Structures are given as C-alpha cells and as structure tokens.
Amino acid sequence: MKTDNNLKKQEVTASSHKTSYKNFPMVPRVVFGSGCFSQLGDILLPQRKSSEAPFIFLVDDFFENEEFMAKVPLMFHDEIIFISADEEPKTAQVDALVAQIREKYTELPSGIIGIGGGTLLDLAKAVSILLNNKGQAKDYQGWDLVNKPALYHVGIPTISGTGAEVSRTTVLLGPEKKLGINSDFTPFDQVILDPDFSKTVPKEQWFYTGMDCFIHCVESLTGTYLNAFSQSYGEKSMELCKEVFLEDIPAEESRDKLMMASWHGGMSIAYSQVGVAHAMSYGLSYLLGVRHGIGNCLVFQHLEEFYPEGVSLFNKMMDKHGIVLPKGICAELTQNDFDVMVNISLGLEPLWENALGKDWKSIMTPERLQAIYQKI
C-alpha cells in the first residue's frame, strides 16, 4: 500500500509541474490564388443570416472605383464603407464605425469584410469584436480581455507583409497607448489571399510593408520565446523574403511568394512575439503618426547591436531596390516628446522580454532607448 501511495503522490506531483502551453486559434478557412476574390460571393452566401442582416465591407478608399465595385458581391442591404488608410487605425475610429452600423441596421450584420492593408484588416477585426461586445475599443486594448466571440469576419489583404490577415491581434492607436486587441476571438473566420490585388502597390509602400514581414521573422527567430512551432514558420518566411527582396524573380512569382511570406511571418509570431523594432515603432506611431511599415524600417536601421545579421540583410535589400529612408524624424522633438515615446515603447513588456530576456529592464533603460530614438 505504501508503494501505491508513493506512486500516486509522484503522479500528482508530476501532473502539477506540467507546462501550460498557449492554445492559440488559427484562421480556419483560407483560399489562395490569382483571381480567387471572385469566389467571395459563394463563400459569403451560407453565412448570411437574413435579408435584413447585411454584410458590411470596410474597404481601402484606393479601390473606390466602378471596376472594383462591380466585383463586390452585394445583395439586399449590404454596404461598402470606404476608409482612408493614410493613418493608423484608432480606437475612436472603431467606436464611430460600430455606432454607425448599430444606428443604421435593426439587426446585427451577418459579417464584416475587411479589404485592404493592415489598417483595414485591423479595423475589420476590431469592429467585428465591438459589435458583439459592450464598451469601447480602448477597453479591450491588451491581452485576452474580450469576453464574447466576434461577428463572422473575413480578411482580404491587398498588400503583403503585415501578417494582419493571420494574427490574433488588431493594433490600434488609443487615447493613452498604441496596443492591440490580443484575443482568441480576433482571428478572421475566413481569409482570401489573391495576389492580383498587390499589382498596383507603389514600390516604396511594397518595400516598407514587406520589411514588416522580414522584421517579424528576424525578431521571432532571434527571440527568447522561440520554439519549434514559430521557428518552422519564421524560417520559411525568411527564405521567401530573401527570394523576393534579394533575387531577380518574375513579378507574378514575387507577388505569390511575398503573400505567403506574410502569412508565414504572421504565424511565426503567433506562438512567439516580436521585439525591439516593433516596440520602438509603436512609440513613433503613437507620437508622430508614422505608418507602421516605414516606422519599423526607420528603427531597424539602428538596431545592429541587437540584430546584426538582420540589419546587414536589410541594408542589402534597401540598396538593391534603391530605397532611401527619410532622416531627421526626431530632430525637433522635446524631452517631453521623447518621454512619451519611451514610455509607450517600454510599456510593451512581452516584446522586450522576447527580445532581451527576463532581465530586459536592466538592459534597455529609458536613457538607452531615447539615445536610439535620437538617431532617427
């Protein structure tokens, strides 16, 4: 009997020391291929709740033209809301869209469809959450604060790199911080990956957004949170980024591969985290309104001490594509401005821990962080 009791004690002890692994959701349905946007109508039809429950399309206003409108499968009371992507998405913008939709329709929409870059995809994710949850968008900035599932929502990226199409976060500028709604209810129910959309992307925007993906990989693959799951996605994404930005491949192949790099890059950080560049970019964005892609580039060029191989590759990619980053972004800032940026950035603790380890606060002091900002 003693032996049995000891065995039971050992079993209890062993089970109590089991590691608790994150149980992240993934996008359950995805279609990929040139021209696959044409399947959107067939995909949405089974999800329609009634003729009075519309689908709301949140679309980058770049596509506000008759040719695009003719391709959107509108029925009954469906509505397209064109939105400028010139600025980062804001919590107040989400609240305004939610109020507008609730006031106009007697029934909750059948779903929200986001068509555009990271800004529109993040807005679609946030609006779908807030339509089914009480309060304001700022109330959900953080980790796992959403209580009820989002409405059915579809993501259709028109530019590749942000990974917003696959991530469990929607990054928003709030009144006090730039921080995502990080939730198991955030990921899209359906994603449509049509590389044809990226044919019209201007060269610099293509590069800056693609570098967001590249930097995702660098930060994931060198972080303390790295594991075999995130590594497998990160390495594939990195391989694709090198092909797209360092080799000479046909345009169609480049579009396909960058779209896949974005998907894999987004997956690589789903089970790990980003790092120094993203943490600093959030500070730039919050204070100065710098767009996320170029913000990452402005910061990353000065992070050789943390990511030597990554910065070396980044410089080669910039040279190959003739990209010249603007200078003097922080030249006229006051000490109070720097304090705001530093506080926003250092508030993103998981990013710093992934980059520098549990003792990151002793490594990245406010003074050291400000010194890097002053180089930009």
N, C-alpha and C positions, 0 to 999 in steps of 0.2 A: 504493500500500500504506500509506503514511503516513496518508493521509486516512482509510482504513478503520480503522487502529489508533486514530487520534484519535477517530473516531466511536464505536468500541467502548468506549473509555475514558469518553467522555461518557455513554454509555448506562449503564455500570456505576456511574458517579458519581451519575447521576440516580436510578437504582433504589435506591442505598444511602441516599438522602436522602428516600425516600418516607415519609410519615407513617404510623405504625401506629395504626389505628383499633380501638377496642374492638369485639369481636364478641359482643355480648350475646344470650342466648337470650330468647325471648318465650314466653308461655303459648300452646301450640299449638292448644288447643281451648277454646272458651267458648260457653256458651249463656246468653242473656239474655231475661227476660220474666216478667211476673206469672204465678206458678204453675209455673214451669219446674222447680222442685225435684222435681216428680212424675216427671221423666224420669231421675232418678238411677239407678233400678234398671236401666233399659235401657242406660245409659251404663257402668255397672259390670260388667254381665254378661260382655262379651267380655274383660275384664281379669282375670277370676277364674282363678287358676292351677290350683286343685283344690278339692275339698270340704274339704280339711284346711288350706287356706291362706286364712284368714279376711280379711275387710275389718274394720279397726278404725276406729271412728268416735270421734273426740275432739270432744266437744260441750259448749258452754257450759251449765252446770247450770241456767240460766234456763229451758231447754227440757225439764227433767226432769218431764214430764207425759205422760199417756196419749195425748192428742191428737197430740203430736209423735211419740211412739214408734210410733203406728200408721202414720205416713207414711214411716218409715225402712225401706228395702227390705232387711231382714235375711234371710240364708239360712245354712244349715249352722251353722258355728261363729262367725259374725260377732258382734262385740261392740261395745257402746256404752260408752264411758268418759266420764262426766260430770265436768267440771272447772270449778271456780270461776274466773271472770275478774276477781275483785276485786283481784288483784295482778298485776304484770308477770310474764311468763314467765321462768323461771330455768333455768340450765344444769343444776342439780341435779334440777329437776323433769323435764327431758328425760331425764336419765340414769335416773331412777326409772321412768319410763314405758317406756323401752326395756328395762330389766331385767325389768319386769313382763310385758311381751309375750313376750320371749325365753323366760322361765321357763314360761309357760303353754302355748305352742304349739310343736309339734315342727317345723313348717315356718314359714318366713318368711311374713308376711301377704301377701295379694295386693295390698294397698294401704292407705294411711292417708287418711281423710277428715276434714278439719277443718271444723267448723260453728260459727261464732261471729264475734266481732270479731277485731281484730288479735292479741290474746293467743292465741286458739285456732288461728288460721291460722298464726301463727309456731310454735306448739308442733307442729302437724301437719307443717310443713316440716322442723323440726329432727328430730323423731322419725323421719321417713322417711329422712333422711340418716344418722342414727346407727345405724339398724337395718342399714344396708349398709356401714358404715364402722367401723373399730376405734377404740377410745379413748373419751374423754368429750366432752361437748358443748363444754366450755371449750377443748378443744384446737383447735377449729375457729372460734373467735371471731376474725375478721379477714377478710382478703381472699384468696380463691382458695386455701384450704387443704384443701378436700375433694378426695379422690382418686378416689372411685368414685361412680357415679350413685346417686341416692336411689331408694327404692322408689316405685312408682306412687303419686301423691298428688293429692288433689282438694281444692280450696278452695271453701267456700260461705260468703261473708260474710253476716252477719245485721245488720250496721250499716255505714254507708258513710263513708269518709273516710281510713282508714289507708293504703290502697293496698297493703296486705299481700297482697291477692289476686293482684297482678300483679308484685310486686317480686322481685328476686333476693337478697333478704336476709331473715334471720329474727332479729329483735332479741331478745337475751337478757341477763338480769342474771346475771353470773358472779361468782365469788368475788373477783375483782380489778377488774372493769370491766363496764360495760354496752356491749355491742358485738354487732353482727350476725354471723351466719354468711353472709358475702357470697360467693356461689358460683354458677357456671353450672348447678349441679345443684339449686339451691334452688327455682326457679320451679315452680309447680304444672303438672302434666300436663293438668289439666282444671279449669276454673272454672265454677261455676254461679252466675249473677247473678239472683237472684229478689228483686225489690224488696218483695214482700209480707212478707218477714222483718222489715223495718225499721218495720212498722206499730206495734210495741209498744215501740219505743225511747223512754225518758224524754226530755223536752225538753232538759235540760241536757247529758245524755250525747250526744244527737243534735248539739247545738251544738258541744261540745268536740271530738268526733270529726270533724265536718265542718270545723272550723277546722284540724285536722291537714292535711286536703286543701288548704284555702286557703293555709296557710303553706307547704306543699310548693311550690305554684305561685309564691308570692312569692319564695321562696329560689331556686328554679330559674331563674325569669325575670330575676332581677337578679344572678345569679352569674357568675363569670368562666369557668365551664365551659359556659356557654350555647352552644347550636348550633341549627341549623335543626330538627333532629330533636326535641330536647327542647322547643324553643320552640313547635312546632306543637301538641304535646300540652298543654303548660303553658297556652298561650293559650286553648285550648278549655276546659280545666278551670276556668280563672279566669272565663271567660264564664258557665259553668254555676253556679259558686259565687255569682256576683253575682245571678243569677236566683233561686237558691234562698234566699239569705240577705238580699237587699235588695228583692226584688219580692214581690208577692202572687200566688202561683200555686196551683192546686189541689193538695191533698195527694198524690194519686196521681202527678201530674206532677213534684212536688217529689222524691218518693222515686226515681222513674226517673232524674231529672237528677242527683241527688246521687250515685247509684250510678255513673253514667257519669263524673261529675266525679272520683270516687275512682279509677276505672280510668285516666282520662287523667292525673290528678295523679301516680299511681304510675308511669306510663310517662314522665312528664316528667323524673323524677329518675333513671330507669333509665340514661339516657345523659348525665346531668349529675350533680347532687348537691344535697343540702340545705345549710343554712347555720347562722347564729348561733343561731336559736331552737332548732333540733334539738340542736345541740351542747350548749347550756345545759340543755335539758330532760333530756338523758341524765344530767347531773350531779345534778339534782334527784331524778330517779327512782332513781338508784343509792343516794344517801344517805338520802332521806326516803320512798322508795316512792311518790312522786307518779305517778299514772297519766299516760301519755304525752300524751293529748289535752289535758287540763287543764294539764299541765306546759308544753306549748307555748304555751298561752294566757297563763299566768302570766308567762312570759318575754317573749313577743312584745309585750305592752302597754308594755314599757320599751325597745323597740328602734327608736324613731322615728328616731334618728340614722343607722341603717343601712337601714331600710325605711320612709321617711316616708309614701309613698303607701299601702303595705300596712297600716301601723298605723292610718292615717286610716280606711281602709275597715273594718278590724277593729273600731274603735270604733263606727262606724255600725251594723255588724252586731250588736254587743252591745247597743246602745241599742234597736234595732228589736225584739229578742227578749227584752229585759228581763233580760239576763244580768249578774250582779254577781259578780266574781271574789273569792275569799277573800283576806284580807290578813294580813300578819304571819307568812307561812310561814317566813321565815328569821330572824325577830326574836330567837329564843332560841339561835341557833347559836353554837358556839365557833369560835375561829380554826382549830382542827384540822378542824372540820366544813367550813368554807369551803375549806380547803386540799384536802380530799378532793374536793369538788365541782369546784373549779377544775382539779385535775389530771385528773379523769375527762373533763371537758369539753375541755380543751386537747389531750388525747390523740387526739382525733378530727380529725387533721390535714387529711384531704381536705375535710371540711366547712368548716373555717376558710379553706382555700385557695380554695375555691369562693366563699365569701362576701367575702373581703378581698384575695385575690390572693396571689402567692408571698411577699410581704413581710409576711404576716399577723402573724407573731410580734412584729414591731416595732409593730404597730397594737394588737393585743389582748394586753396584758400581763396577768399574773396579778392585779395590783392593780386594773386597769380592770375585769376580769371580775368580781372579787369585789365591786366597787362596784355593779355591776348586780344581782348576786345579793342584795345587802343591801336593794335596793328592793322585793324581792318579799315 
